[in-house]
Amino acid sequence: MARIGLVAHDDKKDELVAWALANRDRLSRHELWATGTTGARVAEGARLALTRLKSGPLGGDAQLGAMIAEGRLDALVFFVDPLAAQPHDVDIKALTRLATLYDTLFAVNRATADAVLAAL
Protein backbone atom coordinates (compact mmCIF):
# COMPACT_ATOMS: atom_id res chain seq x y z
CA MET A 1 0.00 0.00 0.00
CA ALA A 2 1.39 3.36 -1.06
CA ARG A 3 0.75 6.74 0.53
CA ILE A 4 -0.49 9.14 -2.15
CA GLY A 5 -1.03 12.88 -1.91
CA LEU A 6 -3.75 14.50 -4.05
CA VAL A 7 -4.07 18.18 -4.89
CA ALA A 8 -5.42 20.20 -7.81
CA HIS A 9 -5.64 23.82 -8.78
CA ASP A 10 -9.20 25.18 -8.90
CA ASP A 11 -9.62 24.81 -12.66
CA LYS A 12 -8.29 21.22 -12.50
CA LYS A 13 -10.34 19.88 -9.58
CA ASP A 14 -13.07 18.43 -11.83
CA GLU A 15 -10.41 16.67 -13.89
CA LEU A 16 -8.79 15.18 -10.78
CA VAL A 17 -12.16 13.99 -9.48
CA ALA A 18 -12.90 12.36 -12.86
CA TRP A 19 -9.47 10.68 -12.84
CA ALA A 20 -9.97 9.47 -9.25
CA LEU A 21 -13.41 8.09 -10.09
CA ALA A 22 -12.04 6.27 -13.15
CA ASN A 23 -9.29 4.78 -10.95
CA ARG A 24 -11.38 4.31 -7.82
CA ASP A 25 -10.68 0.59 -7.37
CA ARG A 26 -6.92 1.02 -7.64
CA LEU A 27 -6.82 4.15 -5.49
CA SER A 28 -8.92 2.51 -2.77
CA ARG A 29 -6.04 0.09 -2.12
CA HIS A 30 -3.78 2.97 -1.06
CA GLU A 31 -3.61 5.49 1.77
CA LEU A 32 -4.79 8.81 0.37
CA TRP A 33 -4.04 12.30 1.64
CA ALA A 34 -5.37 15.50 0.07
CA THR A 35 -5.51 19.21 0.58
CA GLY A 36 -8.83 20.42 2.02
CA THR A 37 -10.96 21.48 -0.92
CA THR A 38 -9.51 18.90 -3.30
CA GLY A 39 -10.00 16.21 -0.66
CA ALA A 40 -13.65 17.10 -0.13
CA ARG A 41 -14.32 17.01 -3.86
CA VAL A 42 -12.50 13.68 -4.39
CA ALA A 43 -14.11 12.03 -1.34
CA GLU A 44 -17.57 13.02 -2.51
CA GLY A 45 -17.15 12.67 -6.27
CA ALA A 46 -15.12 9.45 -6.32
CA ARG A 47 -16.42 8.02 -3.04
CA LEU A 48 -12.90 7.45 -1.72
CA ALA A 49 -11.73 7.42 1.87
CA LEU A 50 -8.91 9.89 2.45
CA THR A 51 -7.37 12.14 5.06
CA ARG A 52 -7.98 15.82 4.43
CA LEU A 53 -5.33 18.36 5.28
CA LYS A 54 -5.74 22.13 5.31
CA SER A 55 -6.72 23.94 2.13
CA GLY A 56 -3.71 24.56 -0.12
CA PRO A 57 -3.51 28.34 0.42
CA LEU A 58 -3.97 27.83 4.18
CA GLY A 59 -1.06 25.42 4.57
CA GLY A 60 -2.16 22.17 2.92
CA ASP A 61 0.55 22.37 0.26
CA ALA A 62 3.11 22.87 3.04
CA GLN A 63 1.69 19.89 4.95
CA LEU A 64 2.12 17.66 1.90
CA GLY A 65 5.64 19.01 1.45
CA ALA A 66 6.47 18.18 5.07
CA MET A 67 5.14 14.67 4.57
CA ILE A 68 7.45 14.24 1.58
CA ALA A 69 10.45 15.56 3.54
CA GLU A 70 9.66 13.19 6.41
CA GLY A 71 9.34 10.18 4.08
CA ARG A 72 5.60 9.80 4.79
CA LEU A 73 4.39 10.18 1.19
CA ASP A 74 5.28 7.85 -1.68
CA ALA A 75 3.64 9.70 -4.55
CA LEU A 76 2.10 13.07 -5.32
CA VAL A 77 -0.65 13.66 -7.87
CA PHE A 78 -0.93 17.41 -8.39
CA PHE A 79 -3.08 18.47 -11.32
CA VAL A 80 -1.66 21.91 -12.08
CA ASP A 81 -3.06 24.74 -14.16
CA PRO A 82 0.06 26.22 -15.79
CA LEU A 83 -1.90 29.13 -17.28
CA ALA A 84 -3.42 30.48 -14.06
CA ALA A 85 -1.60 32.58 -11.49
CA GLN A 86 -1.92 31.16 -7.99
CA PRO A 87 -1.93 33.44 -4.92
CA HIS A 88 0.08 30.87 -2.96
CA ASP A 89 2.60 30.19 -5.74
CA VAL A 90 5.49 30.18 -3.26
CA ASP A 91 3.96 27.18 -1.46
CA ILE A 92 3.32 25.41 -4.75
CA LYS A 93 6.94 25.89 -5.82
CA ALA A 94 8.13 24.59 -2.46
CA LEU A 95 5.96 21.48 -2.81
CA THR A 96 7.18 20.73 -6.33
CA ARG A 97 10.77 21.37 -5.25
CA LEU A 98 10.45 18.89 -2.37
CA ALA A 99 8.84 16.25 -4.59
CA THR A 100 11.79 16.63 -6.96
CA LEU A 101 14.45 16.80 -4.24
CA TYR A 102 13.21 13.67 -2.49
CA ASP A 103 12.73 11.74 -5.75
CA THR A 104 9.02 11.28 -5.13
CA LEU A 105 6.77 9.85 -7.83
CA PHE A 106 5.14 13.03 -9.08
CA ALA A 107 2.28 13.49 -11.54
CA VAL A 108 1.10 16.86 -12.86
CA ASN A 109 -1.64 15.75 -15.29
CA ARG A 110 -3.80 12.76 -16.19
CA ALA A 111 -1.16 11.06 -18.36
CA THR A 112 1.53 11.16 -15.69
CA ALA A 113 -1.01 10.26 -12.97
CA ASP A 114 -1.87 7.11 -14.92
CA ALA A 115 1.82 6.24 -15.14
CA VAL A 116 2.41 6.87 -11.41
CA LEU A 117 -0.59 4.79 -10.41
CA ALA A 118 0.56 1.95 -12.68
CA ALA A 119 3.97 2.05 -10.98
CA LEU A 120 2.50 1.57 -7.50
Z-matrix of the N, CA and C atoms (Angstrom, degrees):
N
C 1 1.445
C 2 1.529 1 108.63
N 3 1.317 2 115.19 1 127.16
C 4 1.460 3 121.53 2 178.99
C 5 1.527 4 110.07 3 -97.68
N 6 1.320 5 114.68 4 157.19
C 7 1.466 6 121.21 5 175.92
C 8 1.523 7 106.85 6 -104.77
N 9 1.340 8 116.02 7 116.50
C 10 1.459 9 122.03 8 -171.85
C 11 1.517 10 110.06 9 -118.44
N 12 1.333 11 116.16 10 130.56
C 13 1.453 12 121.87 11 174.02
C 14 1.520 13 109.91 12 -95.53
N 15 1.330 14 115.98 13 139.79
C 16 1.467 15 121.98 14 179.61
C 17 1.521 16 109.87 15 -125.27
N 18 1.325 17 115.54 16 132.32
C 19 1.462 18 120.85 17 177.15
C 20 1.522 19 107.55 18 -156.04
N 21 1.330 20 116.33 19 150.23
C 22 1.465 21 120.27 20 178.51
C 23 1.518 22 109.37 21 -150.57
N 24 1.304 23 115.51 22 141.13
C 25 1.459 24 119.95 23 171.27
C 26 1.526 25 108.87 24 -63.87
N 27 1.319 26 117.16 25 159.18
C 28 1.469 27 121.97 26 -174.45
C 29 1.521 28 113.21 27 -50.78
N 30 1.326 29 117.24 28 -48.03
C 31 1.462 30 120.48 29 -176.84
C 32 1.526 31 113.11 30 -74.66
N 33 1.325 32 117.82 31 -3.44
C 34 1.465 33 122.21 32 -179.98
C 35 1.530 34 112.99 33 -114.49
N 36 1.323 35 117.04 34 0.19
C 37 1.468 36 119.65 35 -177.62
C 38 1.535 37 111.89 36 -62.88
N 39 1.328 38 117.66 37 -43.33
C 40 1.468 39 119.95 38 178.53
C 41 1.529 40 110.90 39 -59.85
N 42 1.315 41 116.31 40 -40.01
C 43 1.470 42 120.86 41 179.64
C 44 1.528 43 110.89 42 -65.31
N 45 1.330 44 117.43 43 -40.97
C 46 1.461 45 120.54 44 178.43
C 47 1.524 46 110.59 45 -66.29
N 48 1.317 47 117.40 46 -41.67
C 49 1.465 48 120.52 47 177.64
C 50 1.532 49 110.11 48 -61.27
N 51 1.320 50 117.64 49 -43.97
C 52 1.465 51 121.17 50 178.55
C 53 1.526 52 110.81 51 -61.86
N 54 1.331 53 117.12 52 -41.92
C 55 1.465 54 121.37 53 178.27
C 56 1.537 55 110.01 54 -64.14
N 57 1.324 56 116.56 55 -44.67
C 58 1.466 57 120.39 56 -179.74
C 59 1.527 58 110.71 57 -63.40
N 60 1.309 59 117.54 58 -40.66
C 61 1.462 60 120.85 59 178.64
C 62 1.532 61 110.64 60 -64.53
N 63 1.321 62 117.13 61 -42.34
C 64 1.466 63 121.38 62 178.89
C 65 1.531 64 111.53 63 -65.21
N 66 1.324 65 116.83 64 -25.58
C 67 1.470 66 121.88 65 -177.89
C 68 1.522 67 112.01 66 -113.91
N 69 1.315 68 116.00 67 22.73
C 70 1.463 69 121.98 68 -173.99
C 71 1.526 70 113.15 69 -53.34
N 72 1.320 71 117.61 70 -47.81
C 73 1.469 72 120.60 71 -177.48
C 74 1.519 73 111.44 72 -60.56
N 75 1.312 74 116.76 73 -44.99
C 76 1.473 75 120.00 74 -179.56
C 77 1.522 76 111.29 75 -69.02
N 78 1.327 77 116.72 76 -42.78
C 79 1.466 78 120.03 77 -179.31
C 80 1.523 79 111.77 78 -65.84
N 81 1.317 80 117.75 79 -32.31
C 82 1.465 81 120.90 80 -177.83
C 83 1.527 82 112.62 81 -65.48
N 84 1.304 83 117.55 82 -14.97
C 85 1.469 84 122.19 83 178.53
C 86 1.530 85 112.70 84 -84.65
N 87 1.336 86 115.76 85 -4.06
C 88 1.460 87 120.84 86 -176.14
C 89 1.522 88 111.01 87 -117.19
N 90 1.323 89 115.34 88 165.45
C 91 1.463 90 122.15 89 175.28
C 92 1.526 91 107.23 90 -88.59
N 93 1.321 92 116.75 91 119.42
C 94 1.455 93 121.46 92 -174.74
C 95 1.524 94 111.46 93 -108.85
N 96 1.322 95 114.41 94 137.96
C 97 1.454 96 123.64 95 176.21
C 98 1.524 97 106.66 96 -127.59
N 99 1.324 98 117.36 97 144.46
C 100 1.464 99 119.07 98 -179.15
C 101 1.516 100 110.28 99 -151.52
N 102 1.324 101 114.99 100 153.01
C 103 1.453 102 119.16 101 172.47
C 104 1.533 103 107.83 102 -66.94
N 105 1.320 104 116.84 103 160.86
C 106 1.457 105 123.30 104 -168.51
C 107 1.510 106 117.41 105 -51.12
N 108 1.317 107 117.62 106 -62.52
C 109 1.457 108 120.79 107 -176.60
C 110 1.524 109 111.22 108 -67.60
N 111 1.312 110 116.78 109 -44.67
C 112 1.467 111 120.37 110 177.32
C 113 1.519 112 109.91 111 -59.48
N 114 1.315 113 117.02 112 -44.55
C 115 1.462 114 121.13 113 179.95
C 116 1.517 115 113.01 114 -60.02
N 117 1.323 116 116.55 115 -42.82
C 118 1.464 117 120.13 116 178.94
C 119 1.523 118 110.60 117 -62.33
N 120 1.317 119 115.93 118 -43.63
C 121 1.468 120 120.58 119 -178.77
C 122 1.531 121 110.94 120 -65.96
N 123 1.337 122 117.68 121 -43.76
C 124 1.468 123 121.36 122 -179.16
C 125 1.526 124 110.35 123 -67.89
N 126 1.328 125 117.87 124 -43.84
C 127 1.464 126 121.13 125 179.94
C 128 1.521 127 110.88 126 -59.16
N 129 1.318 128 116.53 127 -43.77
C 130 1.457 129 120.54 128 -178.88
C 131 1.524 130 111.98 129 -76.06
N 132 1.322 131 116.77 130 -48.63
C 133 1.459 132 120.84 131 -173.92
C 134 1.514 133 114.67 132 -73.35
N 135 1.330 134 116.97 133 -33.66
C 136 1.471 135 120.56 134 -178.32
C 137 1.527 136 111.81 135 -108.07
N 138 1.324 137 116.33 136 -2.05
C 139 1.464 138 121.74 137 -179.68
C 140 1.528 139 111.19 138 53.00
N 141 1.334 140 114.96 139 52.84
C 142 1.460 141 121.41 140 179.58
C 143 1.518 142 110.08 141 -115.56
N 144 1.321 143 115.98 142 141.11
C 145 1.459 144 120.90 143 173.76
C 146 1.521 145 108.21 144 -79.50
N 147 1.317 146 116.35 145 132.68
C 148 1.463 147 120.95 146 178.18
C 149 1.515 148 109.76 147 -155.56
N 150 1.311 149 115.34 148 165.69
C 151 1.461 150 121.43 149 175.43
C 152 1.514 151 107.82 150 -101.21
N 153 1.324 152 115.73 151 123.97
C 154 1.466 153 120.91 152 179.92
C 155 1.522 154 110.35 153 -92.44
N 156 1.321 155 114.08 154 132.68
C 157 1.452 156 122.19 155 174.14
C 158 1.527 157 107.89 156 -97.24
N 159 1.310 158 117.18 157 -168.33
C 160 1.463 159 120.91 158 175.78
C 161 1.529 160 109.46 159 -69.11
N 162 1.306 161 116.21 160 161.47
C 163 1.463 162 120.94 161 173.48
C 164 1.525 163 108.37 162 -59.14
N 165 1.329 164 116.83 163 148.37
C 166 1.465 165 121.01 164 -178.33
C 167 1.517 166 114.34 165 -49.33
N 168 1.334 167 118.86 166 -54.07
C 169 1.468 168 120.09 167 -178.93
C 170 1.528 169 113.87 168 -66.42
N 171 1.330 170 117.06 169 -17.00
C 172 1.463 171 120.93 170 -178.86
C 173 1.523 172 112.78 171 -100.85
N 174 1.331 173 116.78 172 11.89
C 175 1.458 174 120.52 173 175.32
C 176 1.514 175 115.54 174 121.26
N 177 1.327 176 118.27 175 -5.25
C 178 1.466 177 120.52 176 -179.12
C 179 1.516 178 113.58 177 -63.12
N 180 1.341 179 116.50 178 -38.85
C 181 1.473 180 119.39 179 176.67
C 182 1.528 181 110.16 180 -62.49
N 183 1.324 182 116.00 181 -40.27
C 184 1.473 183 120.81 182 178.95
C 185 1.529 184 110.35 183 -66.56
N 186 1.334 185 117.04 184 -37.90
C 187 1.466 186 119.69 185 177.77
C 188 1.527 187 110.98 186 -62.52
N 189 1.329 188 117.09 187 -44.20
C 190 1.462 189 119.73 188 177.08
C 191 1.523 190 110.94 189 -62.64
N 192 1.326 191 116.66 190 -40.77
C 193 1.461 192 120.63 191 177.38
C 194 1.518 193 111.87 192 -60.67
N 195 1.327 194 116.77 193 -42.11
C 196 1.466 195 120.49 194 177.94
C 197 1.526 196 110.66 195 -63.59
N 198 1.319 197 116.65 196 -39.32
C 199 1.465 198 119.91 197 177.98
C 200 1.523 199 111.07 198 -62.03
N 201 1.327 200 116.58 199 -39.99
C 202 1.468 201 120.49 200 176.69
C 203 1.522 202 109.89 201 -62.76
N 204 1.329 203 116.95 202 -48.63
C 205 1.475 204 121.38 203 -178.12
C 206 1.523 205 111.80 204 -61.90
N 207 1.321 206 117.08 205 -31.22
C 208 1.465 207 121.46 206 -179.46
C 209 1.528 208 112.72 207 -88.94
N 210 1.344 209 117.31 208 1.71
C 211 1.455 210 120.77 209 179.38
C 212 1.517 211 113.43 210 74.25
N 213 1.334 212 117.86 211 24.19
C 214 1.463 213 121.73 212 -177.89
C 215 1.522 214 113.67 213 -103.56
N 216 1.343 215 117.10 214 9.64
C 217 1.458 216 121.46 215 178.70
C 218 1.522 217 107.80 216 -137.47
N 219 1.320 218 116.93 217 129.05
C 220 1.464 219 121.59 218 -177.81
C 221 1.517 220 113.59 219 -93.39
N 222 1.327 221 116.16 220 -26.75
C 223 1.464 222 120.33 221 -177.33
C 224 1.525 223 109.09 222 -151.54
N 225 1.326 224 114.64 223 152.45
C 226 1.456 225 121.30 224 177.91
C 227 1.522 226 109.03 225 -129.68
N 228 1.322 227 116.02 226 125.23
C 229 1.459 228 121.90 227 174.67
C 230 1.524 229 105.71 228 -111.37
N 231 1.319 230 116.03 229 110.44
C 232 1.460 231 122.18 230 -174.19
C 233 1.520 232 107.76 231 -129.36
N 234 1.328 233 116.55 232 96.51
C 235 1.458 234 120.42 233 179.49
C 236 1.532 235 107.57 234 -76.46
N 237 1.316 236 115.39 235 108.02
C 238 1.460 237 121.47 236 -174.96
C 239 1.524 238 111.12 237 -98.35
N 240 1.317 239 114.64 238 152.34
C 241 1.463 240 121.75 239 173.48
C 242 1.522 241 106.33 240 -110.62
N 243 1.325 242 118.19 241 96.14
C 244 1.465 243 120.97 242 -174.51
C 245 1.521 244 113.79 243 -69.41
N 246 1.319 245 118.18 244 -10.77
C 247 1.467 246 120.80 245 -177.41
C 248 1.525 247 113.06 246 -100.14
N 249 1.314 248 118.02 247 -3.41
C 250 1.466 249 120.67 248 -178.46
C 251 1.522 250 110.55 249 -112.76
N 252 1.321 251 115.64 250 132.32
C 253 1.464 252 120.73 251 174.91
C 254 1.527 253 108.49 252 -70.57
N 255 1.306 254 116.35 253 140.21
C 256 1.459 255 121.48 254 -179.65
C 257 1.528 256 108.90 255 -115.57
N 258 1.329 257 118.18 256 131.39
C 259 1.465 258 120.15 257 -178.09
C 260 1.523 259 113.24 258 -64.16
N 261 1.316 260 117.43 259 -23.83
C 262 1.471 261 121.17 260 179.37
C 263 1.534 262 110.69 261 -109.42
N 264 1.325 263 116.03 262 39.84
C 265 1.460 264 122.49 263 -176.81
C 266 1.532 265 112.54 264 -56.58
N 267 1.305 266 117.48 265 -33.36
C 268 1.471 267 120.90 266 179.24
C 269 1.523 268 110.35 267 -61.15
N 270 1.334 269 117.01 268 -42.05
C 271 1.465 270 120.77 269 179.02
C 272 1.521 271 111.02 270 -67.22
N 273 1.323 272 116.08 271 -38.81
C 274 1.461 273 121.23 272 179.69
C 275 1.528 274 109.93 273 -63.99
N 276 1.324 275 116.56 274 -44.09
C 277 1.467 276 120.17 275 178.21
C 278 1.522 277 110.88 276 -63.26
N 279 1.320 278 116.96 277 -38.87
C 280 1.468 279 120.02 278 178.52
C 281 1.525 280 110.40 279 -64.02
N 282 1.326 281 117.33 280 -42.25
C 283 1.461 282 121.13 281 179.58
C 284 1.523 283 110.94 282 -63.43
N 285 1.316 284 117.41 283 -46.40
C 286 1.467 285 119.54 284 179.92
C 287 1.526 286 111.19 285 -67.11
N 288 1.321 287 116.87 286 -34.47
C 289 1.467 288 120.06 287 177.02
C 290 1.530 289 110.52 288 -64.00
N 291 1.340 290 117.30 289 -44.39
C 292 1.458 291 120.64 290 179.88
C 293 1.522 292 111.91 291 -65.39
N 294 1.335 293 116.72 292 -40.74
C 295 1.467 294 119.48 293 177.74
C 296 1.524 295 110.31 294 -60.62
N 297 1.313 296 116.55 295 -38.24
C 298 1.466 297 121.03 296 178.20
C 299 1.517 298 111.15 297 -71.96
N 300 1.314 299 117.15 298 -47.25
C 301 1.465 300 122.70 299 -177.57
C 302 1.521 301 112.17 300 -59.42
N 303 1.325 302 116.35 301 -41.63
C 304 1.458 303 120.93 302 -176.92
C 305 1.528 304 112.93 303 -93.71
N 306 1.332 305 116.79 304 13.37
C 307 1.459 306 122.33 305 174.01
C 308 1.532 307 111.96 306 54.14
N 309 1.322 308 114.66 307 45.47
C 310 1.456 309 122.07 308 -178.98
C 311 1.526 310 109.57 309 -87.16
N 312 1.321 311 117.17 310 138.52
C 313 1.462 312 119.41 311 171.74
C 314 1.519 313 107.07 312 -56.05
N 315 1.341 314 116.47 313 129.15
C 316 1.459 315 119.92 314 -168.49
C 317 1.521 316 110.27 315 -143.12
N 318 1.321 317 115.95 316 116.96
C 319 1.466 318 121.50 317 -179.88
C 320 1.521 319 109.74 318 -112.50
N 321 1.337 320 116.18 319 138.93
C 322 1.467 321 120.17 320 -179.52
C 323 1.528 322 112.83 321 -118.17
N 324 1.336 323 117.21 322 -1.12
C 325 1.466 324 121.17 323 178.55
C 326 1.528 325 108.08 324 -158.44
N 327 1.315 326 115.59 325 178.81
C 328 1.467 327 120.30 326 -175.41
C 329 1.534 328 112.48 327 -60.81
N 330 1.310 329 117.50 328 -41.97
C 331 1.474 330 120.35 329 -178.36
C 332 1.524 331 111.42 330 -62.49
N 333 1.323 332 116.92 331 -46.04
C 334 1.467 333 118.45 332 -179.70
C 335 1.529 334 110.81 333 -73.46
N 336 1.345 335 117.91 334 -30.93
C 337 1.464 336 120.39 335 176.51
C 338 1.530 337 110.59 336 -63.78
N 339 1.325 338 116.91 337 -39.72
C 340 1.458 339 120.49 338 176.18
C 341 1.531 340 110.41 339 -61.25
N 342 1.316 341 116.65 340 -42.70
C 343 1.463 342 120.61 341 -179.74
C 344 1.525 343 111.53 342 -66.43
N 345 1.329 344 117.10 343 -42.25
C 346 1.475 345 120.65 344 178.51
C 347 1.517 346 109.91 345 -62.94
N 348 1.319 347 117.49 346 -47.01
C 349 1.461 348 120.23 347 -178.50
C 350 1.525 349 110.90 348 -63.17
N 351 1.320 350 117.73 349 -37.04
C 352 1.467 351 120.48 350 177.36
C 353 1.522 352 112.02 351 -65.80
N 354 1.342 353 116.70 352 -27.34
C 355 1.456 354 121.16 353 -178.13
C 356 1.536 355 112.55 354 -80.33
N 357 1.309 356 116.72 355 -14.12
C 358 1.473 357 120.41 356 -176.11
C 359 1.517 358 112.28 357 -90.64
